[in-house]
Amino acid sequence: MSQESKEAAIEIAKDFIKKQKKTEKVDVAVVETIEDCFVVRGMCPMYLKGHFWAEKFEVVIDQRGKIKSTFSSLP
């Protein structure tokens, strides 16, 4: 898989997290290739009970740019 595909996967994941979590700041930490899919992991801010928390996320994207699965949690 090319570097361009990796960059496209990062943008797809960022756009998805921005829309889902209603935030503008998304930090990508790791991009891995597992079984012909990109796994994008990182953190984004989450406002909960008067405080900002760092929420972890994982987005799995196939070669066609489709999101296969997502996961998010507080650390």
DRENDO-1510 file (C-alpha; in Angstrom, 1 decimal, always signed):
<recs>
REC; n; res; u; v; w
REC; 1; MET; +0.0; +0.0; +0.0 .
REC; 2; SER; +1.3; +3.4; -0.9 .
REC; 3; GLN; +2.0; +6.4; +1.2 .
REC; 4; GLU; -0.8; +8.2; -0.7 .
REC; 5; SER; -3.3; +5.5; +0.5 .
REC; 6; LYS; -2.0; +5.9; +4.1 .
REC; 7; GLU; -2.6; +9.7; +3.9 .
REC; 8; ALA; -6.1; +9.1; +2.4 .
REC; 9; ALA; -6.9; +6.7; +5.3 .
REC; 10; ILE; -5.8; +9.3; +7.8 .
REC; 11; GLU; -8.0; +12.0; +6.3 .
REC; 12; ILE; -11.0; +9.6; +6.1 .
REC; 13; ALA; -10.5; +8.7; +9.8 .
REC; 14; LYS; -10.1; +12.4; +10.9 .
REC; 15; ASP; -13.2; +13.5; +9.0 .
REC; 16; PHE; -15.3; +10.6; +10.5 .
REC; 17; ILE; -14.1; +11.4; +14.1 .
REC; 18; LYS; -14.7; +15.1; +13.6 .
REC; 19; LYS; -18.3; +14.5; +12.5 .
REC; 20; GLN; -19.1; +11.8; +15.0 .
REC; 21; LYS; -17.6; +13.6; +18.1 .
REC; 22; LYS; -18.4; +17.1; +16.9 .
REC; 23; THR; -14.8; +18.3; +17.5 .
REC; 24; GLU; -12.2; +20.1; +15.3 .
REC; 25; LYS; -9.1; +18.6; +17.0 .
REC; 26; VAL; -8.1; +15.1; +16.1 .
REC; 27; ASP; -4.6; +13.8; +16.8 .
REC; 28; VAL; -3.5; +10.7; +14.9 .
REC; 29; ALA; -0.9; +8.7; +16.8 .
REC; 30; VAL; -0.4; +5.5; +14.8 .
REC; 31; VAL; -1.4; +4.1; +11.4 .
REC; 32; GLU; -0.9; +0.4; +10.9 .
REC; 33; THR; -1.6; -2.0; +8.0 .
REC; 34; ILE; -3.3; -5.2; +9.1 .
REC; 35; GLU; -4.7; -7.7; +6.6 .
REC; 36; ASP; -5.0; -5.2; +3.8 .
REC; 37; CYS; -6.7; -2.6; +6.0 .
REC; 38; PHE; -5.4; +0.6; +7.6 .
REC; 39; VAL; -5.9; +0.9; +11.4 .
REC; 40; VAL; -5.8; +4.5; +12.5 .
REC; 41; ARG; -5.4; +5.2; +16.2 .
REC; 42; GLY; -5.3; +8.5; +18.1 .
REC; 43; MET; -7.0; +10.8; +20.5 .
REC; 44; CYS; -9.6; +13.6; +20.4 .
REC; 45; PRO; -10.9; +15.9; +23.1 .
REC; 46; MET; -14.2; +15.1; +24.8 .
REC; 47; TYR; -16.2; +17.5; +27.0 .
REC; 48; LEU; -17.8; +15.6; +29.9 .
REC; 49; LYS; -19.2; +16.9; +33.2 .
REC; 50; GLY; -17.5; +20.3; +32.9 .
REC; 51; HIS; -14.0; +19.0; +32.0 .
REC; 52; PHE; -12.2; +18.1; +28.8 .
REC; 53; TRP; -11.0; +14.5; +28.6 .
REC; 54; ALA; -8.8; +12.8; +26.0 .
REC; 55; GLU; -10.8; +10.1; +24.3 .
REC; 56; LYS; -8.9; +7.3; +22.4 .
REC; 57; PHE; -10.2; +6.2; +19.1 .
REC; 58; GLU; -9.5; +3.5; +16.5 .
REC; 59; VAL; -10.9; +3.4; +12.9 .
REC; 60; VAL; -10.4; +0.5; +10.6 .
REC; 61; ILE; -10.5; +1.4; +6.9 .
REC; 62; ASP; -10.3; -1.0; +3.9 .
REC; 63; GLN; -8.4; -0.5; +0.7 .
REC; 64; ARG; -11.5; +1.1; -1.0 .
REC; 65; GLY; -11.8; +3.8; +1.7 .
REC; 66; LYS; -14.7; +2.3; +3.5 .
REC; 67; ILE; -14.9; +2.3; +7.3 .
REC; 68; LYS; -15.1; -1.3; +8.5 .
REC; 69; SER; -15.2; -0.6; +12.3 .
REC; 70; THR; -14.7; +2.0; +14.9 .
REC; 71; PHE; -13.9; +2.0; +18.6 .
REC; 72; SER; -13.5; +4.8; +21.1 .
REC; 73; SER; -13.0; +4.9; +24.9 .
REC; 74; LEU; -11.7; +7.0; +27.7 .
REC; 75; PRO; -8.1; +6.0; +28.8 .
</recs>
